[in-house]
Amino acid sequence: MIKTEYYKDLTKMNTFGMKVKARCFVEYDSVADLVDIEFGDLARPVLHIGGGSNLLFTDDFKGTVLHSKIDFIEILDESHDPQLVQHSDRTSLCHFDPAKRVEKPVLVSVGAGVVFDDFCDWAAKEGLWGVENLSYIPGEVGASAVQNIGAYGVEVKDVICRVYCYDTVEEEFVSFGVEDCRYGYRDSIFKSPEVKGRYVVTHVVFALSRIPQPRLDYGHLADAVKEAQSARASELTPSLIRKVIIRIRKEKLPEPSVMGSAGSFFKNPVIAHEHFERIESAAKAEHGADYKVPHYDLPDGTVKVPAAWMIEQCGWKGRRSGGAAVWDKQPLVIVNHTGEAFPEEIIGLEKRIIASVKQKFGVELHPEVDHI
Ligand SMILES: Cc1cc2nc3c(=O)[nH]c(=O)nc-3n(C[C@H](O)[C@H](O)[C@H](O)COP(=O)(O)OP(=O)(O)OC[C@H]3O[C@@H](n4cnc5c(N)ncnc54)[C@H](O)[C@@H]3O)c2cc1C
């Protein structure tokens, strides 16, 4: 079924809770419905959204907002020839790369409209390993493949086999092997300016595994999991790791249903090593010789510095500006503090943070959140 609405209120369809409307809103249930949509006739621009958890609507949307409700989760038959996967609802056959990265993979096909955390929950209950560290990230499966979501040392590209899409320009189905997706940090070919908006993700095939493969080498995750294991006298399972991660995330991040946000607002900047040394010596002069600036040395000699640290050093943590505020437990997150914030208030705060980080550290922060 295809549902079309005009002047649709999007307040509940973006986790920032911006009170905006879309001139036209089209929601479809299946791949067959998607091909029935006359893309040429839609009011422009066209924006496909998922859960709206990485978007900041800066105004009413003048074109068409599309949303998928394709919501199946299906384990592909073990007898299935992994080289070929028949596209659901379609006759075209798409070549499939065997999952090379996972021992004895269990291939799972998931519709783009499935809430990503529902998929994580399903996988944990099935005893399947691979997505437990990505638990509780807001949003839907289609967007996860666009964004290359990541958390606790895992990126979704680590478990993606193939991304199936509808090409709205050529009006045909295409599929991308994981290497074709050009995945980077929260980045993919689907976000590149040349093709942005062209491909609608219909479903994604993941390679999960029944063989335990915990990834606990991030921060204090191993300690937290060990503690939970002994408290519950439990085995190490995807469900246990999922529970621990959900608990940690709830402590740190605002719950979208309670406090609007789009998660991390800024990207972590990557700077030259000499630039980092200047920042570090200034920080030692300010805080004492033993002070350590958090950072990650990258293989090419550059240094990634947490934007959250810079924002906090500029005194922004917990500060409010109209309806917008910097989250007091994680300064990388800007929140709709009152629930009534206007886009201009969020953007005003964003600009002031960028300016003060630039002034103090000589570093330009860039938003991770897509401004629409
Ligand atoms: C509290 C909070 C915590 C967060 N924590 C994390 C985290 O730990 N790690 C992380 O990586 N992200 C995190 N995020 C960001 C966000 O959850 C992810 O970016 C998520 O993948 C966005 O999914 P969505 O369905 O909401 O997509 P949207 O925000 O609606 O869209 C994101 C992009 O995907 C495109 N898109 C959506 N659906 C489709 C489709 N079917 N076909 C083609 N393109 C599509 C959109 O056009 C847009 O470009 C967090 C956000 C919040 C609010």
The ligand as a MOL file (V3000), in Angstrom:
LIG
                    3D

  0  0  0     0  0            999 V3000
M  V30 BEGIN CTAB
M  V30 COUNTS 53 58 0 0 0
M  V30 BEGIN ATOM
M  V30 1 C 20.2250 9.5630 20.9070 0
M  V30 2 C 20.9440 9.1910 19.6310 0
M  V30 3 C 22.0550 8.3620 19.6930 0
M  V30 4 C 22.7330 8.0080 18.5070 0
M  V30 5 N 23.8100 7.1580 18.6010 0
M  V30 6 C 24.4620 6.7770 17.4920 0
M  V30 7 C 25.5620 5.8650 17.5680 0
M  V30 8 O 25.9390 5.3880 18.6350 0
M  V30 9 N 26.1870 5.5320 16.4150 0
M  V30 10 C 25.7800 6.0260 15.1940 0
M  V30 11 O 26.3840 5.6690 14.1680 0
M  V30 12 N 24.7320 6.8770 15.0930 0
M  V30 13 C 24.0630 7.2560 16.2000 0
M  V30 14 N 22.9980 8.1340 16.1050 0
M  V30 15 C 22.6300 8.6830 14.7970 0
M  V30 16 C 21.5050 7.9040 14.0760 0
M  V30 17 O 20.8540 7.0430 14.9520 0
M  V30 18 C 22.0430 7.1180 12.8750 0
M  V30 19 O 22.6710 7.9820 11.9550 0
M  V30 20 C 20.9250 6.3200 12.1560 0
M  V30 21 O 21.4770 5.4390 11.2020 0
M  V30 22 C 19.9170 7.2130 11.4550 0
M  V30 23 O 18.8590 6.3670 11.0550 0
M  V30 24 P 17.4410 6.9330 10.6400 0
M  V30 25 O 16.6250 5.7660 10.2160 0
M  V30 26 O 16.8950 7.7550 11.7330 0
M  V30 27 O 17.8320 7.8060 9.3700 0
M  V30 28 P 17.4780 9.3090 9.0160 0
M  V30 29 O 18.0860 10.2100 10.0390 0
M  V30 30 O 16.0430 9.4530 8.7370 0
M  V30 31 O 18.3030 9.4510 7.6500 0
M  V30 32 C 19.7060 9.3560 7.6500 0
M  V30 33 C 20.1860 9.2930 6.1870 0
M  V30 34 O 19.7870 8.0650 5.5970 0
M  V30 35 C 19.0140 8.3100 4.4120 0
M  V30 36 N 18.0110 7.2290 4.3300 0
M  V30 37 C 17.1380 6.8410 5.2730 0
M  V30 38 N 16.4530 5.7640 4.8680 0
M  V30 39 C 16.8760 5.4780 3.6090 0
M  V30 40 C 16.5510 4.4770 2.6400 0
M  V30 41 N 15.6470 3.5120 2.8730 0
M  V30 42 N 17.1830 4.5130 1.4410 0
M  V30 43 C 18.1150 5.4700 1.1770 0
M  V30 44 N 18.4810 6.4310 2.0470 0
M  V30 45 C 17.8610 6.4270 3.2580 0
M  V30 46 C 18.4380 9.6850 4.6060 0
M  V30 47 O 18.0940 10.2900 3.3730 0
M  V30 48 C 19.5790 10.3950 5.3100 0
M  V30 49 O 20.5630 10.7890 4.3760 0
M  V30 50 C 22.2900 8.4920 17.2640 0
M  V30 51 C 21.1560 9.3310 17.2080 0
M  V30 52 C 20.4840 9.6600 18.3780 0
M  V30 53 C 19.2600 10.5050 18.3040 0
M  V30 END ATOM
M  V30 BEGIN BOND
M  V30 1 1 1 2
M  V30 2 1 2 3
M  V30 3 2 2 52
M  V30 4 2 3 4
M  V30 5 1 4 5
M  V30 6 1 4 50
M  V30 7 2 5 6
M  V30 8 1 6 7
M  V30 9 1 6 13
M  V30 10 2 7 8
M  V30 11 1 7 9
M  V30 12 1 9 10
M  V30 13 2 10 11
M  V30 14 1 10 12
M  V30 15 2 12 13
M  V30 16 1 13 14
M  V30 17 1 14 15
M  V30 18 1 14 50
M  V30 19 1 15 16
M  V30 20 1 16 17
M  V30 21 1 16 18
M  V30 22 1 18 19
M  V30 23 1 18 20
M  V30 24 1 20 21
M  V30 25 1 20 22
M  V30 26 1 22 23
M  V30 27 1 23 24
M  V30 28 2 24 25
M  V30 29 1 24 26
M  V30 30 1 24 27
M  V30 31 1 27 28
M  V30 32 2 28 29
M  V30 33 1 28 30
M  V30 34 1 28 31
M  V30 35 1 31 32
M  V30 36 1 32 33
M  V30 37 1 33 34
M  V30 38 1 33 48
M  V30 39 1 34 35
M  V30 40 1 35 36
M  V30 41 1 35 46
M  V30 42 1 36 37
M  V30 43 1 36 45
M  V30 44 2 37 38
M  V30 45 1 38 39
M  V30 46 1 39 40
M  V30 47 2 39 45
M  V30 48 1 40 41
M  V30 49 2 40 42
M  V30 50 1 42 43
M  V30 51 2 43 44
M  V30 52 1 44 45
M  V30 53 1 46 47
M  V30 54 1 46 48
M  V30 55 1 48 49
M  V30 56 2 50 51
M  V30 57 1 51 52
M  V30 58 1 52 53
M  V30 END BOND
M  V30 END CTAB
M  END
